Amino acid sequence: MFASLNAHSSVVELLLQNGAEIDLCNKNGSTALMKASHGGHCSVVELLLQNGAKIDLCENDGFNSLMLASQNGHSSVVELLLQNGAKIDLCDNDGFNSLMLASQNGHSSVVELLLQNGAKIDSCNKNGSTALMLASVDGHSSVVELLLQNGAKIDLCDNDVSTALMLASHYGHSSVVELLLQNGAKIDSCDKNGSTSLMLASINGHSSVVELLLKNGASIDLCYNNGFTSLMLASHDGHSSVVQLLLQNGAEIDSCDKNGSTSLMLASINGHSSVVELLLQNGAKIDLCNKDGSSSLMLASFKGHSSVVQLLLQNGAKIDLCNNDGSSSLMLASFKGHSSVVQLLLQNSAKIDLCNNNGLTSLMLASLNGHSSVVQLLLQNGAKIDLCNNDGSSSLMLASFKGHSSVVQLLLQNSAKIDLCNNDGLTSLMFASRYGHSSVVELLLQNDANIDLCTKNGITPLTIALICRHPSVVIILLKNGATFNRFYINV
């Protein structure tokens, strides 16, 4: 085997003369003939065949000598094997035959030889792929041309219902796409997801393929199973050159997917400002909302895409629209801590104290999530500090509940009322005590929080800390003069 692998024909000849077993296999099932075929060593292959090597033996993965030679483009070895009766259409464990392997790897001379010797042109592997599909997916135009000239069926589908045209479009092989179209490939066939060739080229940003497909009459506004059109897919992935082409060819700009999202929304949520600009220049409706009630501005604000937010505001987006939860763009940006977006929205007169369906304002949402830079911005712009949500909780309570000491400090510096109670009679100090936030407890006490304030049931911060087993908080409260109360109740 080693002599065969390394093309040492004189050594091979000597070994054979001395009785070497010609068809012995290694642990992978490879024989000397397979090794020589894989390496393209013609003289060794010829010697082995003359000495009776079995031509169609297979490795453990099902590869035989002809497949190995075909895969590696060794046309002279392929010719020798065929002349010596190699079976042309045997398949490996994955269903690949010699023609598929040669086609996949772009070996046109081998493909030609196999076809001349009667290889079945439309055989499929286990994925349902034919030689034509495999050549198309890798952009081997000379092989595609050969296969088509020899009668390959152009519109066969693999297990995903993808055709050769879809595969070539997906991978951006414009020369192959052109060949397939010239030979009558169906342009608007759909795969199992409902995607057409145009959609696949659009989502992957292959503008030259998109242009070809449009010139050949591809339907521009077909939708795949989720309701996405080619324009939506290109917008979602930020392919501005494809978006421009589709718009120039009359794509419907305000079509919606099954969630009610338009191309503008998809470009906005993903921060593709160049696509957003293009869509706006072409008349996209700026304030349409999806099924959640979210507009493009809300989606861009939520994701923190300040350049998109700025573009939308410059083009007149309504700043205070609210989604189905009652959240505005400012609330969404505040909730996520996007200070640059918050600043932009405030500069453009966003209403600062609007509440969502739960009564939460932008300041409450920023405080709840510990976004101190946003809290500072909102306070500087006049946010009402002591507003309460539907549960009666203020920004200070929410920050205390979550243990955000930097936000608590900011709110206290801006005169937040320290002893407000929510609907259950709980104060900020009680919240901090309940969840064991020692640093917040200390801050509140330093700012004169009422240490012995009780709920209607007589529960104090100390009672809460004891029941919830926060010894560090208990120590702080006792050191600060908390009155011990034996009245225990579940909190």
C-alpha positions in Angstrom: 0.0 0.0 0.0 2.7 2.5 0.9 4.5 1.8 -2.4 1.2 2.3 -4.3 0.4 5.5 -2.4 3.8 7.0 -3.2 3.8 5.9 -6.9 6.8 3.6 -6.6 5.9 1.3 -9.5 9.2 -0.6 -9.5 8.7 -1.5 -5.8 5.1 -2.4 -6.4 6.2 -4.7 -9.2 8.9 -6.4 -7.0 6.4 -6.9 -4.2 3.9 -8.5 -6.5 6.5 -10.8 -8.0 7.3 -11.9 -4.5 3.7 -12.8 -3.6 2.4 -9.7 -1.9 -1.4 -10.0 -1.3 -2.8 -7.5 -3.7 -6.2 -6.9 -2.1 -5.2 -6.6 1.6 -7.1 -3.7 3.3 -6.0 -1.3 6.1 -8.3 -0.4 9.0 -10.2 2.0 6.8 -10.8 -0.7 4.2 -8.4 0.9 1.7 -6.5 -1.4 -0.7 -3.4 -0.7 -2.8 -5.5 0.0 -5.8 -7.6 2.6 -4.0 -4.5 4.4 -2.7 -3.0 4.5 -6.2 -6.3 5.7 -7.7 -6.7 8.4 -5.0 -3.2 9.7 -5.8 -3.6 9.5 -9.6 -0.7 7.1 -10.1 -1.6 5.6 -13.5 1.4 3.3 -13.9 0.8 1.7 -10.4 -3.0 1.4 -11.1 -2.1 -0.4 -14.4 0.3 -2.8 -12.7 -2.2 -3.7 -10.0 -5.0 -4.3 -12.5 -2.7 -6.4 -14.7 -2.1 -8.5 -11.5 -5.7 -9.1 -10.8 -6.6 -6.4 -8.2 -10.3 -6.4 -7.5 -11.6 -3.2 -9.1 -14.8 -2.6 -7.2 -13.8 -3.2 -3.6 -15.0 -0.4 -1.2 -13.6 1.3 1.8 -15.5 1.4 5.1 -17.3 4.6 3.9 -18.3 3.0 0.7 -15.7 4.7 -1.6 -14.2 2.6 -4.3 -11.2 3.2 -6.6 -13.3 4.9 -9.4 -14.9 7.3 -6.9 -11.6 8.3 -5.4 -10.1 8.9 -8.8 -13.2 10.9 -9.9 -13.3 13.0 -6.8 -9.7 14.0 -7.2 -10.0 14.7 -11.0 -7.6 12.0 -12.2 -9.0 11.5 -15.7 -6.3 9.1 -16.9 -6.9 6.8 -13.9 -10.7 7.0 -14.4 -10.2 6.0 -18.0 -8.0 3.0 -17.1 -10.5 1.8 -14.4 -13.4 2.1 -16.9 -11.5 0.2 -19.6 -11.0 -2.5 -17.0 -14.7 -2.8 -16.2 -15.2 -0.7 -13.1 -18.9 -0.4 -12.2 -19.7 3.2 -13.0 -22.8 3.9 -10.8 -21.8 2.4 -7.5 -22.5 4.7 -4.5 -20.8 5.4 -1.2 -22.5 5.2 2.2 -24.1 8.7 1.6 -25.4 7.8 -1.9 -22.7 9.7 -3.9 -21.5 8.0 -7.1 -18.5 8.9 -9.2 -20.3 11.3 -11.4 -21.6 13.3 -8.4 -18.2 13.4 -6.9 -16.6 14.7 -10.1 -19.4 17.2 -10.6 -19.2 18.5 -7.0 -15.5 19.1 -7.4 -15.6 20.7 -10.8 -13.6 18.0 -12.8 -15.2 18.5 -16.2 -12.8 16.1 -18.1 -13.8 13.3 -15.6 -17.5 14.2 -15.9 -17.2 13.9 -19.7 -15.5 10.5 -19.5 -18.1 9.1 -17.1 -21.0 10.4 -19.3 -19.4 8.9 -22.4 -19.3 5.6 -20.5 -22.9 5.6 -19.6 -23.0 7.1 -16.1 -26.6 7.7 -15.0 -26.9 11.5 -15.1 -29.9 12.0 -12.8 -29.1 9.6 -9.9 -29.6 11.2 -6.4 -27.6 10.8 -3.2 -29.3 10.4 0.2 -30.0 14.1 0.4 -31.8 13.9 -3.0 -29.0 15.8 -4.7 -28.1 15.1 -8.4 -24.8 15.8 -10.1 -26.3 18.9 -11.6 -27.3 20.2 -8.2 -23.9 19.5 -6.7 -22.1 21.3 -9.6 -24.6 24.2 -9.3 -24.1 24.7 -5.5 -20.3 25.0 -6.0 -20.5 27.2 -9.1 -18.8 24.8 -11.6 -20.3 26.3 -14.8 -18.3 24.1 -17.2 -19.7 21.0 -15.5 -23.2 22.4 -15.4 -23.0 23.0 -19.1 -21.8 19.5 -19.8 -24.5 17.9 -17.8 -27.2 20.0 -19.5 -25.8 19.2 -22.9 -26.1 15.5 -21.9 -29.8 15.8 -20.9 -29.7 16.3 -17.1 -33.1 17.1 -15.8 -33.0 20.8 -14.8 -35.9 21.1 -12.3 -35.4 18.0 -10.1 -35.6 18.8 -6.4 -33.5 17.5 -3.4 -35.0 16.5 -0.1 -35.4 20.2 0.9 -37.3 20.7 -2.4 -34.4 22.8 -3.7 -33.6 22.9 -7.4 -30.3 23.5 -9.1 -31.4 27.1 -9.8 -32.2 27.7 -6.2 -28.9 26.4 -5.0 -26.9 28.4 -7.5 -28.9 31.5 -6.6 -28.4 30.9 -2.8 -24.6 30.8 -3.3 -24.4 33.7 -5.8 -23.1 31.8 -8.8 -24.3 34.1 -11.6 -22.7 32.2 -14.5 -24.5 29.0 -13.4 -27.8 30.8 -12.9 -27.5 32.3 -16.4 -26.8 28.8 -17.9 -29.8 27.3 -16.1 -32.1 30.0 -17.1 -30.9 29.8 -20.7 -31.8 26.1 -20.5 -35.3 26.7 -19.3 -35.1 26.3 -15.5 -38.4 27.2 -13.7 -37.7 30.6 -12.2 -40.4 30.7 -9.5 -40.2 27.2 -8.0 -40.3 27.2 -4.2 -38.4 25.0 -1.7 -40.0 23.5 1.4 -39.9 26.9 3.2 -41.6 28.6 0.3 -38.4 30.3 -0.8 -37.8 31.1 -4.5 -34.5 31.6 -6.2 -35.0 35.4 -6.0 -35.6 35.2 -2.2 -32.5 33.1 -1.7 -30.3 35.5 -3.8 -31.9 38.5 -2.0 -31.3 37.2 1.6 -27.7 36.5 0.8 -27.1 39.8 -1.0 -26.2 38.5 -4.4 -27.1 41.5 -6.5 -25.8 40.2 -9.8 -28.0 37.1 -9.4 -31.0 39.2 -8.3 -30.6 41.3 -11.5 -30.4 38.2 -13.7 -33.5 36.7 -12.2 -35.5 39.9 -12.5 -34.5 40.3 -16.1 -35.7 36.8 -16.7 -39.2 37.5 -15.2 -38.9 36.3 -11.6 -42.0 37.2 -9.6 -40.9 40.0 -7.3 -43.5 39.9 -4.5 -43.9 36.2 -3.8 -43.9 35.4 -0.1 -42.4 32.4 1.7 -44.1 30.5 4.5 -43.5 33.3 7.1 -44.8 35.9 4.7 -41.4 37.4 3.9 -40.9 38.8 0.4 -37.5 39.2 -1.3 -37.5 42.9 -0.3 -38.1 42.0 3.3 -35.3 39.5 3.3 -32.8 41.9 1.7 -33.9 44.6 4.1 -33.6 42.3 7.2 -30.0 41.5 6.3 -29.0 45.0 5.2 -28.2 44.3 1.5 -28.8 47.8 0.2 -27.7 47.1 -3.4 -30.3 44.3 -3.6 -33.0 46.5 -1.9 -32.3 49.2 -4.5 -32.6 46.7 -7.4 -35.9 45.3 -6.1 -37.4 48.8 -5.6 -36.3 49.8 -9.1 -38.2 46.8 -10.4 -41.4 47.6 -8.5 -41.3 45.6 -5.3 -44.2 46.4 -3.0 -42.5 48.5 -0.3 -45.1 48.2 2.5 -46.0 44.5 2.3 -46.1 42.8 5.8 -45.1 39.4 7.0 -47.3 37.2 9.2 -46.3 39.3 12.2 -47.2 42.5 10.5 -43.6 43.6 10.0 -42.7 45.6 6.9 -39.3 45.9 5.2 -38.7 49.2 7.0 -39.4 47.6 10.4 -37.0 44.7 9.6 -34.2 47.1 8.5 -34.8 49.3 11.6 -34.7 46.5 14.2 -31.4 45.3 12.7 -29.8 48.7 12.5 -29.4 48.9 8.7 -29.4 52.7 8.3 -28.5 52.7 4.6 -31.5 50.4 3.9 -33.8 52.5 6.1 -32.7 55.6 4.1 -33.4 53.9 0.8 -36.8 52.7 1.9 -37.8 56.1 3.2 -36.6 57.8 0.0 -38.8 55.4 -1.9 -41.9 56.2 0.1 -42.1 53.6 2.8 -44.8 54.4 5.4 -42.9 55.3 8.5 -45.5 54.8 11.2 -47.0 51.4 10.3 -47.1 49.0 13.3 -46.7 45.3 13.5 -49.1 42.9 15.4 -47.5 43.9 18.7 -48.3 47.5 17.9 -44.6 48.3 17.4 -43.5 50.9 14.8 -40.1 51.1 13.1 -39.0 53.8 15.6 -40.0 51.6 18.6 -38.0 48.7 17.2 -34.9 50.8 16.5 -35.1 52.4 19.9 -35.5 49.0 21.7 -32.4 47.7 19.9 -30.4 50.9 20.5 -29.7 51.8 16.9 -29.3 55.6 17.2 -28.4 56.3 13.6 -31.7 54.6 12.5 -33.6 56.5 15.2 -32.2 59.8 14.0 -33.1 59.0 10.3 -36.7 58.1 11.3 -37.1 61.2 13.4 -35.7 63.4 10.6 -38.4 61.8 8.3 -41.2 62.6 10.7 -41.8 59.4 12.7 -44.4 59.9 15.4 -42.3 59.9 18.6 -44.9 59.1 21.2 -46.8 56.2 19.6 -47.2 53.2 22.0 -47.3 49.5 21.4 -49.9 47.0 22.6 -48.3 47.1 26.1 -48.5 50.9 26.2 -44.8 51.3 25.8 -43.4 54.2 23.8 -40.0 54.5 22.0 -38.6 56.4 25.0 -39.8 53.7 27.4 -38.2 50.9 25.3 -34.9 52.7 25.0 -34.9 53.5 28.8 -35.8 49.9 29.7 -32.8 48.6 27.7 -30.4 51.3 28.8 -29.7 52.9 25.4 -28.6 56.4 26.7 -27.7 57.7 23.2 -31.2 56.9 21.9 -32.9 58.3 25.0 -31.0 61.5 24.5 -32.0 61.7 20.8 -35.7 61.1 21.7 -35.6 63.7 24.5 -34.0 66.2 22.1 -36.9 65.6 19.8 -39.5 66.3 22.5 -40.5 62.7 23.5 -43.1 62.9 26.3 -41.0 61.9 29.4 -43.7 60.8 31.8 -46.0 58.6 29.7 -46.9 55.3 31.4 -47.3 51.8 29.9 -50.3 49.5 30.7 -48.7 48.6 34.1 -48.2 52.3 35.0 -44.5 52.2 34.5 -42.7 55.4 33.2 -39.4 55.6 31.4 -37.7 56.6 34.7 -39.2 53.6 36.5 -38.1 51.2 33.7 -34.5 52.6 33.8 -34.4 52.5 37.6 -35.7 48.9 37.7 -33.0 47.8 35.3 -30.2 49.8 36.9 -29.4 52.1 34.0 -27.9 55.0 35.9 -26.8 57.0 32.8 -30.4 56.9 31.5 -31.9 57.7 34.9 -29.6 60.8 35.1 -30.6 61.9 31.6 -34.3 61.6 32.4 -34.0 63.5 35.7 -32.0 66.2 33.9 -34.9 66.5 31.5 -37.5 66.9 34.2 -38.9 63.3 34.7 -41.3 63.2 37.6 -39.3 61.3 40.3 -42.1 60.2 42.6 -44.7 58.9 40.1 -46.0 55.4 41.0 -47.0 52.4 38.9 -50.3 50.4 39.2 -48.9 48.6 42.2 -48.1 52.0 43.9 -44.3 51.5 43.4 -42.0 54.5 42.7 -38.7 54.5 40.9 -36.9 54.5 44.2 -38.8 51.4 45.3 -38.0 49.6 42.1 -34.3 50.4 42.2 -34.2 49.4 45.9 -36.1 46.1 45.1 -33.4 45.2 42.5 -30.4 46.4 44.6 -29.2 49.1 42.2 -27.4 51.3 44.7 -26.0 53.8 42.1 -29.5 54.5 40.8 -30.8 54.7 44.4 -28.1 57.3 45.2 -29.0 59.3 42.0 -32.7 59.3 42.9 -32.0 60.4 46.5 -29.7 63.2 45.3 -32.6 64.4 43.2 -35.0 64.4 46.2 -37.0 61.2 45.7 -39.4 60.8 48.6 -37.8 58.1 50.6 -40.7 56.8 52.7 -43.5 56.4 50.1 -45.4 53.1 50.4 -46.8 51.0 47.6 -50.3 49.4 47.6 -49.1 46.7 50.1 -47.6 49.3 52.4 -44.0 48.4 51.5 -41.4 51.1 51.4 -38.0 51.3 49.6 -36.3 50.2 52.8 -38.6 47.2 53.2 -37.8 46.2 49.6 -34.1 46.4 50.1 -34.4 44.6 53.5 -36.5 41.8 52.0 -34.0 41.0 49.2 -30.8 41.4 51.3 -29.4 44.5 49.5 -27.2 45.7 52.3 -25.6 48.6 50.4 -29.0 50.0 49.5 -30.2 49.6 53.1 -27.2 51.6 54.3 -27.8 54.4 51.6 -31.5 54.7 52.6 -30.7 54.9 56.3 -28.0 57.5 55.6 -30.7 59.5 53.9 -33.1 59.3 56.9 -35.4 56.5 55.8 -37.9 55.8 58.6 -36.5 52.6 60.1 -39.5 51.5 62.0 -42.3 52.3 59.5 -44.8 49.4 59.5 -47.1 47.9 57.0 -50.8 47.5 57.9 -49.9 44.2 59.4 -47.2 45.7 61.6 -44.3 44.5 59.7 -41.1 46.6 59.9 -37.9 46.4 57.8 -36.2 44.5 60.6 -39.1 41.9 60.7 -38.7 41.4 57.0 -34.9 41.0 57.2 -35.3 38.4 60.0 -38.0 36.4 58.3 -36.0 36.4 55.0 -32.8 35.5 56.8 -30.5 38.4 55.8 -28.2 38.7 58.8 -26.1 41.5 57.3 -29.2 43.6 56.8 -30.4 42.7 60.4 -27.1 43.9 61.8 -27.2 47.2 59.9 -30.8 47.9 61.0 -30.1 47.1 64.6 -27.0 49.3 64.6 -29.1 52.1 63.3 -31.6 51.8 66.1 -34.4 49.6 64.6 -36.9 48.5 67.2 -37.2 44.8 67.7 -40.7 43.6 67.2 -41.8 40.1 68.1 -44.8 40.3 65.7 -43.8 37.9 62.9 -45.9 37.3 59.9 -45.1 35.8 56.4 -44.0 38.4 54.0 
